[in-house]
Amino acid sequence: MLGAPAVVGADPHRTPRAKSLELLVYLAVHDGAASSEAILDDLLPDAPTSKAAGRLYTYVSGLRAVLRHAGRSAGHITHPDHRYILNRDLLDIDCGVRTAIRDAAQATDPHTRAAALRRAVEAYTGPLADACDYEWIEPYREAIRQEALDAHLALAHALTGQPAQQLAVLDAAITPNPYHEALYQAAMRARADLGDVEGIRMLRRTLARRLNDIDAEPSDDTLALADRLIADLRRHSNASGNPRLLNTEGGAG
């Protein structure tokens, strides 16, 4: 459901009602189930009470018709106890970030957990239903964005000892989260593991420039971390008698 929502396999000549598609997104972000009352409050807040339930039934019927023509079996949307429920055995609702994060949380083996986190990172391709301006969606869009960001940080931590791979994960996360200092701090540590003084400086400059765009500044903790990592690398270089320090261009700038 990241990006523009769509029903895979639907008849291209049968465009679903906008509200029917919105209902599908709504149910998906609610783990496949929501009460009729909640749906009416969020999707039809301004509809007259006497007409709201009938309109909702029309949108449900339209969604069922689209799913039928997409080759789905009967019973994909049920309505027990004043709730609408998607049948997860018949429908594959693409919200892979959350599914992968749940798998990671349940994993006891580090390799299994890292694999699940990587799936979560790869599943996040952009904001939830980015092409839609549903009035109710922003908290869910932000929650999934935050979950994806946390997955990037967790995966980077799981890749400790593999700084090049860490940087690939962190640089990918910095692009959609340009003001999140924890990402820059983790990237600075990875750069330090590579002996990359200039990379640390670049991250510090990039963060300062981007925060300046929103009238903010890097925290004292981030600045102190950058200074400490650079000083440690210099001491190590002097102690080893090897003055060579890497000077690479990173992907966050």
Solvent accessible surface area in square Angstrom, and as a share of the most:
residue,aa,sasa,rsa
1,M,19,0.09
2,L,31,0.15
3,G,24,0.23
4,A,70,0.55
5,P,13,0.08
6,A,71,0.55
7,V,20,0.12
8,V,123,0.71
9,G,58,0.55
10,A,28,0.22
11,D,46,0.24
12,P,118,0.74
13,H,169,0.75
14,R,99,0.36
15,T,124,0.72
16,P,33,0.20
17,R,135,0.49
18,A,84,0.65
19,K,60,0.25
20,S,0,0.00
21,L,32,0.16
22,E,11,0.05
23,L,1,0.00
24,L,6,0.03
25,V,0,0.00
26,Y,2,0.01
27,L,0,0.00
28,A,3,0.03
29,V,5,0.03
30,H,52,0.23
31,D,91,0.47
32,G,2,0.02
33,A,24,0.19
34,A,6,0.05
35,S,35,0.22
36,S,20,0.13
37,E,127,0.57
38,A,36,0.28
39,I,0,0.00
40,L,39,0.19
41,D,88,0.45
42,D,52,0.27
43,L,5,0.02
44,L,18,0.09
45,P,76,0.48
46,D,132,0.68
47,A,18,0.14
48,P,66,0.42
49,T,132,0.77
50,S,105,0.68
51,K,114,0.48
52,A,9,0.07
53,A,66,0.51
54,G,46,0.44
55,R,96,0.35
56,L,6,0.03
57,Y,135,0.51
58,T,53,0.31
59,Y,29,0.11
60,V,0,0.00
61,S,42,0.27
62,G,20,0.19
63,L,0,0.00
64,R,61,0.22
65,A,16,0.12
66,V,8,0.05
67,L,3,0.01
68,R,136,0.50
69,H,98,0.44
70,A,14,0.11
71,G,67,0.65
72,R,68,0.25
73,S,65,0.42
74,A,90,0.70
75,G,37,0.36
76,H,6,0.03
77,I,5,0.03
78,T,58,0.34
79,H,85,0.38
80,P,58,0.36
81,D,125,0.65
82,H,145,0.65
83,R,96,0.35
84,Y,11,0.04
85,I,57,0.29
86,L,4,0.02
87,N,48,0.25
88,R,116,0.42
89,D,137,0.71
90,L,65,0.32
91,L,10,0.05
92,D,133,0.69
93,I,22,0.11
94,D,93,0.48
95,C,17,0.10
96,G,24,0.23
97,V,1,0.01
98,R,39,0.14
99,T,69,0.40
100,A,4,0.03
101,I,46,0.23
102,R,109,0.40
103,D,56,0.29
104,A,5,0.04
105,A,85,0.66
106,Q,138,0.61
107,A,22,0.17
108,T,136,0.79
109,D,63,0.33
110,P,99,0.63
111,H,149,0.66
112,T,76,0.44
113,R,90,0.33
114,A,22,0.17
115,A,48,0.37
116,A,1,0.01
117,L,7,0.03
118,R,86,0.32
119,R,117,0.43
120,A,0,0.00
121,V,22,0.13
122,E,117,0.53
123,A,32,0.25
124,Y,32,0.12
125,T,114,0.66
126,G,15,0.14
127,P,54,0.34
128,L,0,0.00
129,A,0,0.00
130,D,81,0.42
131,A,81,0.63
132,C,27,0.16
133,D,132,0.68
134,Y,35,0.13
135,E,151,0.68
136,W,20,0.07
137,I,2,0.01
138,E,98,0.44
139,P,89,0.56
140,Y,57,0.22
141,R,35,0.13
142,E,74,0.33
143,A,37,0.29
144,I,1,0.00
145,R,67,0.24
146,Q,63,0.28
147,E,50,0.22
148,A,1,0.01
149,L,1,0.01
150,D,71,0.37
151,A,3,0.03
152,H,13,0.06
153,L,43,0.21
154,A,25,0.19
155,L,1,0.00
156,A,3,0.02
157,H,141,0.63
158,A,43,0.33
159,L,13,0.06
160,T,93,0.54
161,G,61,0.59
162,Q,78,0.35
163,P,22,0.14
164,A,68,0.53
165,Q,85,0.38
166,Q,20,0.09
167,L,13,0.06
168,A,68,0.53
169,V,9,0.05
170,L,1,0.01
171,D,26,0.14
172,A,57,0.44
173,A,0,0.00
174,I,1,0.00
175,T,103,0.60
176,P,70,0.44
177,N,13,0.07
178,P,34,0.21
179,Y,99,0.37
180,H,57,0.25
181,E,41,0.18
182,A,41,0.31
183,L,0,0.00
184,Y,0,0.00
185,Q,35,0.16
186,A,23,0.18
187,A,0,0.00
188,M,0,0.00
189,R,118,0.43
190,A,2,0.02
191,R,18,0.07
192,A,14,0.11
193,D,97,0.50
194,L,60,0.30
195,G,18,0.17
196,D,1,0.01
197,V,4,0.03
198,E,40,0.18
199,G,0,0.00
200,I,0,0.00
201,R,71,0.26
202,M,19,0.08
203,L,1,0.01
204,R,61,0.22
205,R,125,0.46
206,T,2,0.01
207,L,1,0.00
208,A,38,0.30
209,R,125,0.46
210,R,52,0.19
211,L,9,0.04
212,N,102,0.52
213,D,103,0.54
214,I,87,0.44
215,D,141,0.73
216,A,39,0.30
217,E,145,0.65
218,P,19,0.12
219,S,45,0.29
220,D,120,0.62
221,D,107,0.56
222,T,0,0.00
223,L,67,0.33
224,A,59,0.46
225,L,12,0.06
226,A,0,0.00
227,D,79,0.41
228,R,124,0.45
229,L,17,0.08
230,I,11,0.05
231,A,36,0.28
232,D,51,0.27
233,L,23,0.11
234,R,118,0.43
235,R,145,0.53
236,H,126,0.56
237,S,10,0.07
238,N,121,0.62
239,A,93,0.72
240,S,67,0.43
241,G,64,0.61
242,N,72,0.37
243,P,116,0.73
244,R,166,0.60
245,L,63,0.31
246,L,61,0.30
247,N,117,0.60
248,T,61,0.35
249,E,153,0.69
250,G,18,0.17
251,G,56,0.54
252,A,4,0.03
253,G,61,0.59
